[in-house]
Amino acid sequence: MVDLVAIGTSWGGLEALRRVLGALPAGFAAATVVAQHRSGSDALLGELLRRVCALPVNEAEDKAPLRGGEVLLAPPDYHLLVEGDGVALSVDAPVAFSRPSIDVLFETAAVARGARGVGVVLTGANDDGAAGLAAIRRRGGIAIVQDPDGAERSEMPAAALAACPDALVLALERIGPRLASICGVRR
């Protein structure tokens, strides 16, 4: 059973996250972790997502547990790592000029969850997330990529597809409903 969804996005990510997370039903069974490239002054992401999301949306705290039906956001200027049944924060050096790094999140999710994980790459203007998405697939997880033709910036989804050509490619409005069907709803 899939119990973790890891989402990565950059340029254009706020609107993409609003649409994907806003489509998840109350009681969504999986824990969701998000790495969005953003500046240290961007503290409004959680507030903006809470307005459209039926799930609780919180900034991740170091050593916080992963809970089904909760969305944890990587805080600005911290890597978010999945460790066992929880998350950790790191101020290690940026990876490909990014902290939080989508690759760091996805690679740790792949190790912690294997086939119980889903990686989702949304719009963005670089290749962060491509190697991590491939790691999720190598460990038996599911890879989903926003259709590059519909992305505000196509570079990130295109790089993810180059690294993970068997990924499921979906239009943005179909990603949330597909996640709901993959992960289910808690009874």
N, C-alpha and C positions, 0 to 999 in steps of 0.2 A: 504494500500500500504506500502510495506517495504521501509523505508527511512534511515536505519542505519545498517551498518555491523560492528561488533566488532570482531577483530581477535586477538588471543593470541597464542604465541609460545615461545619456549626457545631454547634448544640445537638443532642445525640444522635449526634454524628458518630463517636465511638469505636466503638460497636456497629455502626453502618452500615459503617464502614471495615473492621472485623474480618470482616464477612460478605462484603463485595465483594472485598477483597484476599485473604481466605482461600479464595475460590473460584477464584482465578487459578492455573493449573497451572505447575509448574516448567518453565522454558524459554519462558514467555510472551514473545512476540517484541517487544512495544512497551516503550518507556521509560514510566514512570508518575510523574507529579508530583502532589503533594497539598498543598492549602492547607486546613488545619483551624483554625478560630478557637480559640485556646487562650491561656492566660496564660503569662507568662514563667517561671513556676515549674513548668509542666507539661512535664517532661523525660522522662516515661515513655512517651509515645505510641509512639515507635519500638520500645521494648522490648516493649510489649504487642502491637503488630502483628507483630513478628518471631515471636512464639509461635504465631501461626495462619497465617502466610503462607509459602508455598513459595519466595517470591522474597526476595532480600536487601532489607532496608528500612533506609534510612539518612537521617539529617538532611542536608539539602542543604548544601554548602559553596560559597562564592562561586567562580565559574568552573569548577565541576565539569562534566565531560562527561555527556551523556545516554547511557545504555546500555540497550539492550533487555534486558528481564528484571529491571530494577532499579527499586525504588520510592524516590523522593526526597521527603522531607517538608520543608515550609517550617518553619524553626526559629521558635520563639516570638518575636514582635515584629519579624520581618523579612518584607518582601514577597519572594516567589519569582517570578522572571522567567525565561522561556524566551528565550534569545538564541542564534540559530544552532543549533549542535549541542551546546549546553551550557545551564547555568543561571547566573543571577546573583542576588545578594541585595541588598536595598535597605532602608535605614531612612528612606526618604521618608515624609512624613506619612501617617497612617492614611487609608484611603479608606472612607467611610461608617462611621467609627469602628473600622475593622478593619485590623490589620496582624499577620498576612498578610491581604491582600485577595484574594478569589477572583476578582473582576473583573480585577485586575492580572495574576494568573497566566493566566487564560483569554485576555485580550486579547493578551498577549505570545505565548501559544501559537498563537493564530489567525494572527498575523503571521509567526511563525517556521515554522509547519507547514502552514497552509492546509488543503487537503483531506486531508492526511495526519494530521490530528488528530481526537481525540474529546474532547468535554467532558462531564463527568458531574456533575450537581448532586444532592446528597443532602440529608438532613434539615437543617433550620436555622430560626432564628426571625427572619430579616430578608431583605432582597432582594439581598444580595451574591451575585454570580455570574450574575444574570439578564442584565445587559448584556454580560458577557463571553461567555456561552453564545451569545447572538445574534451576537456577532462571529465566533465559531467557525463558526456556520452560514453567515453571509454569505461566508466565505472557502471554503466547500465542505466543511467538516468535519462530523462527525456529532455530534448533540446527544442526550444521554440524560438523563432526569430520573426520579428516584425517584417512584413514584406517591405523590402527596401524602396519599392516604387511608391509606397504610401507614407514613408517616413519623412519627417521634416528634414533630417539629414540622413542620407543613405549609407555613409561610410561605415558606421559601426555594424548595422545589420549585414552589409555586404561582406565585411571582414569575417563576421561570425559564420556566414554561409560558406565562405572559402575554407575556413578551418573545420567546419562541421557540415559537409554537404548533405547529410541525411536529416538535417534539422527540419522540423515542421515549420513551414513558412505560412504565416497567417496575417490577414489584414488586422489592423489595430483593434477594430471593434469585435473581432472574433476571438481575441486572446483571452479576455476575462471569462467568457462563457466556456471556452475550452478548458481552462484551468479548473473551473467549477465542476466540469464533467470528469476530469481526471482525478481530482482530489476529493470530491464529494462534500457533503454537508453533515456536520455532527448532529446526531439525533438527541 
